[in-house]
Amino acid sequence: MPRPKKWRKVCCLPEINNFGPLSGSNNNSFIIMSVDEYEAIRLIDLQGLKQEECAENMNVSRTTVQAIYEVARKKIADSIINGKRLIIEGGEYVLCDGHGKHCGRTGCRRKRFNESSAENK
């Protein structure tokens, strides 16, 4: 019997999920990046977390984060170098509810969004 699937925890969905070349090229090819791959890039490259910290935030092992991160970086490189559209969608993830042990730390977009929504009411 296979091991049960462990869903990757993601802070929130990207505000923009479609990127591509600005030139009028007729290249209709595209790459799909999963939401969990996007989250690994966001946590490691943008927030500056180490892979161990990223793994803890996403509720997976460090080796899983390393594999997700490598795939995501290759997709970004393919998109930039070969002029392909990059679309972020799908994947094996569950959205954070804003009440986890990592919520409220620097870069927690879910917590920041929940607080600003409450202030505007």
Rosetta constraint file for C-alpha pairs under 8 A:
AtomPair CA 6 CA 60 HARMONIC 7.43 0.50
AtomPair CA 7 CA 59 HARMONIC 7.88 0.50
AtomPair CA 7 CA 92 HARMONIC 5.60 0.50
AtomPair CA 7 CA 93 HARMONIC 4.91 0.50
AtomPair CA 7 CA 94 HARMONIC 6.08 0.50
AtomPair CA 8 CA 36 HARMONIC 6.55 0.50
AtomPair CA 8 CA 58 HARMONIC 5.29 0.50
AtomPair CA 8 CA 59 HARMONIC 6.02 0.50
AtomPair CA 8 CA 60 HARMONIC 6.44 0.50
AtomPair CA 8 CA 92 HARMONIC 6.20 0.50
AtomPair CA 8 CA 93 HARMONIC 4.41 0.50
AtomPair CA 8 CA 94 HARMONIC 6.09 0.50
AtomPair CA 9 CA 36 HARMONIC 7.73 0.50
AtomPair CA 9 CA 57 HARMONIC 7.07 0.50
AtomPair CA 9 CA 58 HARMONIC 4.38 0.50
AtomPair CA 9 CA 59 HARMONIC 5.96 0.50
AtomPair CA 9 CA 93 HARMONIC 5.61 0.50
AtomPair CA 9 CA 94 HARMONIC 5.08 0.50
AtomPair CA 9 CA 95 HARMONIC 5.88 0.50
AtomPair CA 9 CA 96 HARMONIC 6.06 0.50
AtomPair CA 10 CA 35 HARMONIC 7.67 0.50
AtomPair CA 10 CA 36 HARMONIC 6.49 0.50
AtomPair CA 10 CA 39 HARMONIC 6.17 0.50
AtomPair CA 10 CA 58 HARMONIC 6.21 0.50
AtomPair CA 10 CA 93 HARMONIC 6.37 0.50
AtomPair CA 10 CA 94 HARMONIC 6.11 0.50
AtomPair CA 10 CA 95 HARMONIC 5.01 0.50
AtomPair CA 10 CA 96 HARMONIC 5.74 0.50
AtomPair CA 11 CA 39 HARMONIC 7.59 0.50
AtomPair CA 11 CA 95 HARMONIC 5.95 0.50
AtomPair CA 11 CA 96 HARMONIC 5.02 0.50
AtomPair CA 11 CA 98 HARMONIC 7.70 0.50
AtomPair CA 11 CA 108 HARMONIC 6.75 0.50
AtomPair CA 11 CA 109 HARMONIC 6.49 0.50
AtomPair CA 11 CA 110 HARMONIC 5.70 0.50
AtomPair CA 12 CA 95 HARMONIC 6.03 0.50
AtomPair CA 12 CA 96 HARMONIC 6.83 0.50
AtomPair CA 12 CA 109 HARMONIC 6.79 0.50
AtomPair CA 12 CA 110 HARMONIC 5.94 0.50
AtomPair CA 13 CA 35 HARMONIC 7.01 0.50
AtomPair CA 13 CA 95 HARMONIC 7.88 0.50
AtomPair CA 14 CA 35 HARMONIC 7.85 0.50
AtomPair CA 14 CA 38 HARMONIC 7.99 0.50
AtomPair CA 14 CA 88 HARMONIC 7.82 0.50
AtomPair CA 17 CA 86 HARMONIC 7.88 0.50
AtomPair CA 17 CA 87 HARMONIC 5.60 0.50
AtomPair CA 17 CA 88 HARMONIC 4.82 0.50
AtomPair CA 17 CA 89 HARMONIC 7.19 0.50
AtomPair CA 18 CA 85 HARMONIC 7.15 0.50
AtomPair CA 18 CA 86 HARMONIC 5.80 0.50
AtomPair CA 18 CA 87 HARMONIC 4.57 0.50
AtomPair CA 18 CA 88 HARMONIC 6.44 0.50
AtomPair CA 19 CA 85 HARMONIC 5.59 0.50
AtomPair CA 19 CA 86 HARMONIC 5.03 0.50
AtomPair CA 19 CA 87 HARMONIC 6.41 0.50
AtomPair CA 20 CA 79 HARMONIC 7.62 0.50
AtomPair CA 20 CA 83 HARMONIC 7.04 0.50
AtomPair CA 20 CA 84 HARMONIC 6.23 0.50
AtomPair CA 20 CA 85 HARMONIC 4.11 0.50
AtomPair CA 20 CA 86 HARMONIC 6.04 0.50
AtomPair CA 21 CA 25 HARMONIC 7.90 0.50
AtomPair CA 21 CA 83 HARMONIC 5.81 0.50
AtomPair CA 21 CA 84 HARMONIC 7.01 0.50
AtomPair CA 21 CA 85 HARMONIC 6.77 0.50
AtomPair CA 27 CA 83 HARMONIC 7.52 0.50
AtomPair CA 27 CA 84 HARMONIC 7.05 0.50
AtomPair CA 28 CA 84 HARMONIC 7.43 0.50
AtomPair CA 28 CA 85 HARMONIC 7.79 0.50
AtomPair CA 29 CA 84 HARMONIC 5.52 0.50
AtomPair CA 29 CA 85 HARMONIC 6.61 0.50
AtomPair CA 30 CA 79 HARMONIC 7.57 0.50
AtomPair CA 30 CA 84 HARMONIC 4.91 0.50
AtomPair CA 30 CA 85 HARMONIC 4.39 0.50
AtomPair CA 30 CA 86 HARMONIC 5.79 0.50
AtomPair CA 30 CA 87 HARMONIC 7.20 0.50
AtomPair CA 31 CA 75 HARMONIC 6.83 0.50
AtomPair CA 31 CA 79 HARMONIC 6.93 0.50
AtomPair CA 31 CA 84 HARMONIC 6.70 0.50
AtomPair CA 31 CA 85 HARMONIC 6.12 0.50
AtomPair CA 31 CA 86 HARMONIC 4.94 0.50
AtomPair CA 31 CA 87 HARMONIC 6.12 0.50
AtomPair CA 32 CA 86 HARMONIC 6.04 0.50
AtomPair CA 32 CA 87 HARMONIC 4.91 0.50
AtomPair CA 32 CA 88 HARMONIC 5.83 0.50
AtomPair CA 32 CA 89 HARMONIC 6.77 0.50
AtomPair CA 33 CA 37 HARMONIC 6.33 0.50
AtomPair CA 33 CA 38 HARMONIC 6.82 0.50
AtomPair CA 33 CA 72 HARMONIC 6.73 0.50
AtomPair CA 33 CA 75 HARMONIC 6.98 0.50
AtomPair CA 33 CA 86 HARMONIC 6.87 0.50
AtomPair CA 33 CA 87 HARMONIC 5.97 0.50
AtomPair CA 33 CA 88 HARMONIC 4.70 0.50
AtomPair CA 33 CA 89 HARMONIC 6.32 0.50
AtomPair CA 33 CA 90 HARMONIC 7.89 0.50
AtomPair CA 34 CA 38 HARMONIC 6.36 0.50
AtomPair CA 34 CA 88 HARMONIC 5.54 0.50
AtomPair CA 34 CA 89 HARMONIC 5.08 0.50
AtomPair CA 34 CA 90 HARMONIC 5.11 0.50
AtomPair CA 34 CA 91 HARMONIC 4.70 0.50
AtomPair CA 34 CA 92 HARMONIC 7.98 0.50
AtomPair CA 35 CA 39 HARMONIC 6.20 0.50
AtomPair CA 35 CA 88 HARMONIC 6.00 0.50
AtomPair CA 35 CA 89 HARMONIC 5.55 0.50
AtomPair CA 35 CA 90 HARMONIC 5.90 0.50
AtomPair CA 35 CA 91 HARMONIC 5.68 0.50
AtomPair CA 35 CA 92 HARMONIC 7.93 0.50
AtomPair CA 35 CA 93 HARMONIC 7.27 0.50
AtomPair CA 36 CA 40 HARMONIC 6.32 0.50
AtomPair CA 36 CA 68 HARMONIC 7.60 0.50
AtomPair CA 36 CA 91 HARMONIC 6.14 0.50
AtomPair CA 36 CA 92 HARMONIC 6.83 0.50
AtomPair CA 36 CA 93 HARMONIC 6.13 0.50
AtomPair CA 37 CA 41 HARMONIC 6.43 0.50
AtomPair CA 37 CA 68 HARMONIC 5.59 0.50
AtomPair CA 37 CA 69 HARMONIC 6.27 0.50
AtomPair CA 37 CA 71 HARMONIC 7.51 0.50
AtomPair CA 37 CA 72 HARMONIC 5.32 0.50
AtomPair CA 38 CA 42 HARMONIC 6.12 0.50
AtomPair CA 38 CA 72 HARMONIC 7.02 0.50
AtomPair CA 38 CA 88 HARMONIC 7.23 0.50
AtomPair CA 39 CA 43 HARMONIC 6.05 0.50
AtomPair CA 40 CA 44 HARMONIC 5.98 0.50
AtomPair CA 40 CA 54 HARMONIC 6.83 0.50
AtomPair CA 40 CA 65 HARMONIC 6.84 0.50
AtomPair CA 40 CA 68 HARMONIC 6.95 0.50
AtomPair CA 40 CA 69 HARMONIC 5.75 0.50
AtomPair CA 40 CA 72 HARMONIC 7.97 0.50
AtomPair CA 41 CA 45 HARMONIC 5.40 0.50
AtomPair CA 41 CA 46 HARMONIC 6.99 0.50
AtomPair CA 41 CA 69 HARMONIC 6.38 0.50
AtomPair CA 41 CA 72 HARMONIC 7.06 0.50
AtomPair CA 41 CA 73 HARMONIC 7.67 0.50
AtomPair CA 42 CA 46 HARMONIC 4.96 0.50
AtomPair CA 42 CA 47 HARMONIC 6.32 0.50
AtomPair CA 43 CA 47 HARMONIC 4.86 0.50
AtomPair CA 43 CA 48 HARMONIC 6.41 0.50
AtomPair CA 43 CA 49 HARMONIC 5.78 0.50
AtomPair CA 43 CA 54 HARMONIC 6.07 0.50
AtomPair CA 44 CA 48 HARMONIC 4.90 0.50
AtomPair CA 44 CA 49 HARMONIC 4.72 0.50
AtomPair CA 44 CA 50 HARMONIC 6.16 0.50
AtomPair CA 44 CA 51 HARMONIC 6.75 0.50
AtomPair CA 44 CA 54 HARMONIC 6.63 0.50
AtomPair CA 45 CA 49 HARMONIC 7.43 0.50
AtomPair CA 47 CA 107 HARMONIC 6.46 0.50
AtomPair CA 49 CA 53 HARMONIC 5.83 0.50
AtomPair CA 49 CA 54 HARMONIC 6.03 0.50
AtomPair CA 50 CA 54 HARMONIC 6.18 0.50
AtomPair CA 51 CA 55 HARMONIC 5.99 0.50
AtomPair CA 51 CA 62 HARMONIC 6.01 0.50
AtomPair CA 51 CA 65 HARMONIC 6.57 0.50
AtomPair CA 51 CA 66 HARMONIC 6.83 0.50
AtomPair CA 52 CA 56 HARMONIC 6.31 0.50
AtomPair CA 52 CA 61 HARMONIC 7.86 0.50
AtomPair CA 52 CA 62 HARMONIC 5.38 0.50
AtomPair CA 53 CA 57 HARMONIC 6.25 0.50
AtomPair CA 54 CA 58 HARMONIC 6.14 0.50
AtomPair CA 54 CA 62 HARMONIC 7.77 0.50
AtomPair CA 54 CA 65 HARMONIC 7.13 0.50
AtomPair CA 55 CA 59 HARMONIC 5.82 0.50
AtomPair CA 55 CA 60 HARMONIC 5.11 0.50
AtomPair CA 55 CA 61 HARMONIC 5.51 0.50
AtomPair CA 55 CA 62 HARMONIC 5.13 0.50
AtomPair CA 55 CA 64 HARMONIC 7.65 0.50
AtomPair CA 55 CA 65 HARMONIC 5.69 0.50
AtomPair CA 56 CA 60 HARMONIC 6.42 0.50
AtomPair CA 56 CA 61 HARMONIC 7.44 0.50
AtomPair CA 56 CA 62 HARMONIC 7.98 0.50
AtomPair CA 57 CA 102 HARMONIC 6.41 0.50
AtomPair CA 60 CA 64 HARMONIC 6.39 0.50
AtomPair CA 60 CA 65 HARMONIC 6.97 0.50
AtomPair CA 61 CA 65 HARMONIC 6.47 0.50
AtomPair CA 62 CA 66 HARMONIC 6.14 0.50
AtomPair CA 63 CA 67 HARMONIC 6.26 0.50
AtomPair CA 64 CA 68 HARMONIC 6.19 0.50
AtomPair CA 65 CA 69 HARMONIC 5.91 0.50
AtomPair CA 66 CA 70 HARMONIC 6.18 0.50
AtomPair CA 67 CA 71 HARMONIC 6.37 0.50
AtomPair CA 68 CA 72 HARMONIC 6.20 0.50
AtomPair CA 69 CA 73 HARMONIC 6.16 0.50
AtomPair CA 70 CA 74 HARMONIC 6.32 0.50
AtomPair CA 71 CA 75 HARMONIC 6.33 0.50
AtomPair CA 72 CA 76 HARMONIC 6.31 0.50
AtomPair CA 73 CA 77 HARMONIC 6.17 0.50
AtomPair CA 74 CA 78 HARMONIC 6.08 0.50
AtomPair CA 75 CA 79 HARMONIC 6.12 0.50
AtomPair CA 75 CA 86 HARMONIC 7.99 0.50
AtomPair CA 76 CA 80 HARMONIC 6.20 0.50
AtomPair CA 76 CA 86 HARMONIC 7.52 0.50
AtomPair CA 77 CA 81 HARMONIC 5.85 0.50
AtomPair CA 78 CA 82 HARMONIC 5.55 0.50
AtomPair CA 78 CA 83 HARMONIC 7.59 0.50
AtomPair CA 78 CA 84 HARMONIC 7.12 0.50
AtomPair CA 79 CA 83 HARMONIC 5.39 0.50
AtomPair CA 79 CA 84 HARMONIC 4.47 0.50
AtomPair CA 79 CA 85 HARMONIC 6.14 0.50
AtomPair CA 79 CA 86 HARMONIC 6.12 0.50
AtomPair CA 80 CA 84 HARMONIC 6.83 0.50
AtomPair CA 96 CA 100 HARMONIC 7.19 0.50
AtomPair CA 96 CA 110 HARMONIC 7.23 0.50
AtomPair CA 97 CA 110 HARMONIC 7.48 0.50
AtomPair CA 98 CA 103 HARMONIC 5.72 0.50
AtomPair CA 98 CA 104 HARMONIC 8.00 0.50
AtomPair CA 98 CA 110 HARMONIC 5.42 0.50
AtomPair CA 98 CA 111 HARMONIC 5.10 0.50
AtomPair CA 98 CA 114 HARMONIC 7.46 0.50
AtomPair CA 99 CA 103 HARMONIC 5.89 0.50
AtomPair CA 99 CA 111 HARMONIC 7.70 0.50
AtomPair CA 102 CA 108 HARMONIC 7.70 0.50
AtomPair CA 103 CA 108 HARMONIC 5.74 0.50
AtomPair CA 103 CA 110 HARMONIC 7.51 0.50
AtomPair CA 103 CA 111 HARMONIC 5.93 0.50
AtomPair CA 104 CA 108 HARMONIC 5.73 0.50
AtomPair CA 104 CA 111 HARMONIC 5.61 0.50
AtomPair CA 104 CA 112 HARMONIC 7.33 0.50
AtomPair CA 108 CA 112 HARMONIC 6.35 0.50
AtomPair CA 109 CA 113 HARMONIC 5.94 0.50
AtomPair CA 110 CA 114 HARMONIC 6.15 0.50
AtomPair CA 111 CA 115 HARMONIC 6.18 0.50
AtomPair CA 112 CA 116 HARMONIC 6.20 0.50
AtomPair CA 113 CA 117 HARMONIC 6.09 0.50
AtomPair CA 114 CA 118 HARMONIC 6.28 0.50
AtomPair CA 115 CA 119 HARMONIC 6.31 0.50
AtomPair CA 116 CA 120 HARMONIC 6.32 0.50
AtomPair CA 117 CA 121 HARMONIC 6.62 0.50
